Structure formats: C-alpha cells, structure tokens
Amino acid sequence: MTKFLTFCLCLFTILSFSQKMNGISVHGEKFKPEFENFKHFKTSNANWVSVQAFCFIKSDTSGVDFNRQNYWYSQTLKGITTYIRNAKKNKFKVFLKPHTISQFGNVWSGNFNCTKEKDWKKLETTYSTYILTLAKIAKKEKVEAMAIGVEIQNFFVKRKSFVLKLIKDIRKVYKGKLTYCANWDEYNQVKFWKELDFIGIDSYFTISNEKTPSVETCSKNLNPIKTALAKLAKKVNKKIVFTEFGFQSRDYTGYQPWNWEGNKKSFVNMTAQANSYQAVFETFWSESWFMGGFSWKWHLDYSKSGGYFDNSYTPQNKPAEKVIGNYYSMFS
C-alpha cells in the first residue's frame, strides 16, 4: 500500500508539473536573418516561442500603422509569417504578440491618450485592422495562441466596450487561445480577463534591491506577488502566463527589471541574473494555476549573442541559460 501511495504521489506531481508553456521571446531583426538558427533554440528545452509584431503611433491623432516596408524585416507581414513558419518547422508552438510603439513625445504605449472622440475612433478602427490582419495570419499558419495587445492599459481601460467587441471579432476569424499582455503593475485594472483564455502578465516586478541577490532573497520577495496572482487566478478562474519575464545580467538586476536602460552604467553580473531566474522558477513553475512564461529575449544569431561581457537581457551563452534549460526540462 505504501509503495502504491508513493507511486500515486509521484504520478500526481509529474502531471501537476507538466504541460507548461516554456517559452522564449524571439528578437526581431532589421534584415532577413538566417532562419536555420532556430534549431539552436532547442538547447533551451523550450516548447513555445513568441513572435513579436509591431504597430506604430505617430501622434495622438494618427491612429496606428503597420507593415512598414522601409523599417525592419521582422515588422513586415512577410517577416512575421516567415518567423512563424520557421518556428513551427522546428516543432515550436507559437504565441503571436502584437506590440504598440509610440513614436512621439517620449510617451510610453501604456500611457498613450487621445483627447478627442474622433481620434479615439480612428485609433480603434486602425487598431482593429491591425489585430484582425494578424488574426488571419494566425489562422492560416495554425498559431496556437495570440494576444489582443501588449501593455496598452490606458487605451484598453478607457475603451472597454471596444475591447470586448474586438475580442468577439477576433474569435470570428481565429479559433486559437487569446490573452492580453498586461504590464506588471496593470493586471488588476483589466476588466475583461474572463473573456480571454488565460491571463497574460509581462512580469518585471522588483524582487530585490541588492547588487547580487541570493535565490532565497528573491524567492522571499516573490512570495507576496505569488499570493496576489493566485488570488487573481482564482477570482477569474483563469491560469496565468508570464508573457514576458527576464533580467539583465548586471548589478541590481532585480530592482525595476523593466528598466531596459538600467544596463548602460551597470557592471556585468551573471550571478544576479541566474539567481533571479532561478527564484522565479522555484516560486511559480510548480503552481497549478500558473501555466508558464516567455523568457526575454533570444537572438537567432546564437554564436554572437550574450556571453560573459554582455549585460543585456538575453540569457544566451550565460549561466542563466543553463538555469532556464534545466527548469524547462523538468516541467516539459
């Protein structure tokens, strides 16, 4: 009987830990990359990749535009489609992630605001065209999941009725899983989680103010965050995915991890990055309400990415890469 109970417990543990979205965020390129390099991502033990798509806002009256032919290859519809096809060719599931970039007045996309109703309407019309165009690509290429937006809280909070209609319109075209990628400090403002398939959070919570935090320190500081997220998951009856999570390989990486400019004057610190990643895995990956996450960010040119003199987000060719690979292997 004891052996049988032990076997059942082990089986339950394995099943509870399985089927996570072990993802990596693939960095887009200005010019067409060598897609053969997708094979190098296999060493991460990831089973999902997120492909980034972009639209742009020139002013508070412009609406959005997309598919720019004179910009980056990865931001054209052809480029997006080719990234998806090569990810699938290499047996990855795909998460299509539409980013909105404000290109005026140093305005972050989450704070973007229109002052006139006609400008809101223009934004809604052009944004719908953008998202539904991506939905058609997602349908054609058999993409497993896509987002309706990324970190555009002011827009989506103020125009909730538009968002609800947009979700319905997307579902008429695309039958895969839908989410929204809320900023780490925004998720409680989102009022339409129940209309989506899972909760998406770009997880850049501060988890330490130390130069080189220990795994234990980071885990302790993550516990209140875990409690809050578990409460949200239970409230709306949806699982949570970190649609982005990551740390720069620098001193104080656990403090405001969202601050991508933080590495300009910071010394390289591989231990801080690796410890921060390990704490996230130890805190969240075994939770039944937590469905996985996408490490930010990975470059196709593996041999020239990251390394011991690099203090950016990429974990490639750094100790953090082994941490990620080990945990993704455990929860595959």
N, C-alpha and C positions, 0 to 999 in steps of 0.2 A: 504493500500500500504506500509506504514511504517513497519507494522508487517511482511509483506511478504519479504521486503528487508532485515530486520533483520534476518529472518529465512534463507534466501539465504546466507547471510554473515556468519552466524554460520555454515551452512552446508559446505560452501566453506572452512572455517577454519578447520573444522573437517577432511574433505577429504585431505586438504593440509598437515595436520599433521600426517595422517595415514600411515600405511604400512612401517614404519621404520624398519631397521634391528637393533633391540635392543638386542645386543649380549653380551655374556660373554665368556672369554677365559678360557677354562678348563685346569688346570695344569695337566701334565702327572705324573705318579707315577713309582717308581722303581719296585715295586711289584704290583701284581694284586689288585686293590682297591675294595672296596665294592660299586658296581655299583648301589645298591639300593639308595645310597646317591644322585644320580642325581635328585631325587624328591625334595631335599632341594633347588635346583636352581630355582624352581618355585616361591619362595618368592621374587625373584629379578624382577619378571614380564618380564623377558627376553623371546624372542621368537626364538632366534638363539644361538647356541654355536659354537665356533671354536675349532676344534680338531687339535692339533699340531702333525705334522710328522717331522722326522729329518733324514737328511743325514749328512755325516761327510767327511771332507777333511783332510787327514793325512799330506800331503805335496803339494808343487806346481807342483808335477809330478804324483800324485797318482790318480787323478780323485776323485769321491765320492763313498762311500759305504753306505749301509743302511740295515735295518732289522737285526740289531745286536742282537743275541740271548743271549749274555752274558752281556748285558747292561741293559737298563730299559724296563720293560714290555710295557710301553706306546709307545716305539720306535720300537717295532716289528710290522710286518704287522698284526699279530693276534691281538695285543693290539689295534692298530689303528682301526681295523674293529670292535672290541668289544666296544670301546668308541663310535663309530658312531652308532652302533645298540642300545646302551643304551640311547643315546641322542634322537634318533628317538622314542624309546619306551616311552620316557617321553614327546613326542609331540614337540620336538625342531626341527627346521630346522638346517642343518649342513653346516658349512664352513670349508673345509679341507685346512690346512695351512702348506705347506712344508718349514721348516726351514733348512738352511745350516749352519753347525758349523765347523769353522776352528779349528784344534787341534794342531797347531804348531806355534811357534814364536810369540804368543800373537797377531795374525793377525785377525782383525775383518772381518767377511764374506763380508762386503761391500767393503773392500779394497783388497780382495784376488786377486792375479795376477799370471798369468803364463808368462814365459819368452820365451818359445819355442812353435812353432806352433803345434808340435806333442802333447805337453802337453795340449794345448787348445782343440785339437781334442779329446783327451782322456776324458777331463772334459766334453765336450759336449756329447760324447757317453754315459758315465756313468750317467750323469745328466738326459739325455733323458730317459734312462732305469728306473731311479728312478721316474720321474714325470709320465711317461706313466703307470708304475705299480700302482701308486696312482690313476690315471685316471680310470683304470679298476676297482679298488675298489669303486671309487666314482660312477661309472656307476652301478655296481652291487648293491650297498647299497642305490642308489637313493639320493645321496648327492646333495643338491641344488646349492652349489657354491664351487669353489676351486681356489686356487692361483697357478700361474705357478712358483712362487718363492717369497722369503722374503728377502729384504734388501741385495741384491747381485748386487749392482749397477755397480761396475767395470766390472764384468763378462758380465752383460747384455748390458752395454753401448758399450763395445768393440766388442761384438759378436752379433750385432743386427740381422744379417741375420739368425743366428742360432735361435734366439728367435722367429723370425717370422715363421720359419719352425716348431719350437716346438709348437707354438700356433695352427698351422694347423694340426699337428699330433695329438694333444690332442683332437681337435674338431672332428676328425675321430672316436675317441673312446667314448668321453664324451660329452653329449649334455647340461649339466648344465651351469651356469654362470661362467665366467672366469675373474680373475683380477690378478694384480701383487701388492704385498705389498711393496710400496716404503718407504724408510726411510723419516722422516720428512723434511730433507734437500736435498732430491734427486728427488722429484716428477717432477721438471721442466726439469730434464735430460732425462726422459723417453720419447722415441720417438715412442712408439707403443701403446699408450693409445687407439687409435681409433680401434685397432684390438681386444680389450677386451670389456667386457660388463659393467664394471664400474671401476672407479679409486680407488685404494686402497692405503691408506697412514697410516703408523704407526706414530701416532700423539704424538710426545713428544717435541713439541715446548716449548721454555721457555716463560712463561706467567707472571712471577713475580720474583723479587729478594728480596722479603720481607719474613721475618720469618713466619708471619701469614697473608697472603694477604687476602684482602676482596674480595667478589664476584665482586664488582664494579671494583676494580683494575684489576683483572684477565680478566674481560669482556672487559675493555678498551684496554688492551694489546692484546686481541684476535681479535679485530676488523680489524687491518691491515692484519692479517692472513686470516680472513674470506674473505676480499676483494680479496686477491690474489687467493684463492681457487675458489671463484665464477668466477673469470676471466678464470681460467683453465677449469672449468666445461663447461663454455660457449664455449670456444675455440674448445674443442674436442667433445662437445655435449655428455658428459657422466656425470652421477652422481658420487658423491664422498662418500666413506665409510671410516671411521677411522678403519682400520683393527686391530689396537691396539690403545688404549688410556688409560691413567691411571696416578695415582700419589701415591707416598708413603705417609704414614701417619706420616710425620716428618716435622721438621722445614725446611723452604726454599724449600718445595716440588715443587714449581712452577719454580724453577731455574734448568735447564737441567734435566727435568723429566726422560730422557733416562738413566741417570747415576744410574744404579741399585746399585752401590757400595756406593751411597750417604747416605745410611741409617746406615752405620757402626758406625759413630760417632755422629749421629743426635738424638736429643730428640724426643720422640713421640709427634705428633701434629695432633690430629684428626680434628680440625677445619680447618687447612690448606688444608688437603686432601678433606674434604667435600666442602669447598668453591671453590676449584679448579674444582672439578667435576661439581658443580652447574653452574659455569661460562661457561664451555664447553656446557652444555645442553642449557643454555639460549642463547648462541651465535649461535649455529649451528642447533639444532634439528627442528626449525620451518622453516628452509630454504628449498625451493622446490628442489634445486639442491643437497641437502645433504640427503643421504639415510640411515645414521645411523652409528653405531660403535660397537666395541667389547671391553668391559672393561677388563683390565689386572690386576690381574688374580685371578681365583677362584679355590678353592680346593674341592675335593669330600668329604673329612672328615670335614664336616662343623663345628662340635662341637669343633674341635681342631684348627680351622683356625682363624687367625686375632685376634681380641679382643683388649682391651684397653692398653695392654703392648706391642703390636706389631707395628713396624714402617715400615713394608714392603708394597708392592703394594696392596695386597689383601684388598678389602673393606669389607670383611666378618666380621660380628659381630662388626661393627664400624658405626659411624654416616653416613659415605659416602654410606653405603649400603642402607640406607633409602632414601637418595637423588636419587640414581640410580633407586631404586624401584618406587619412586614417578614419576620420569620423564618417565620411561619406561611404566608405567601405562597410563600416559597422551598421549603418542604417539604410543600406541599399535594398 
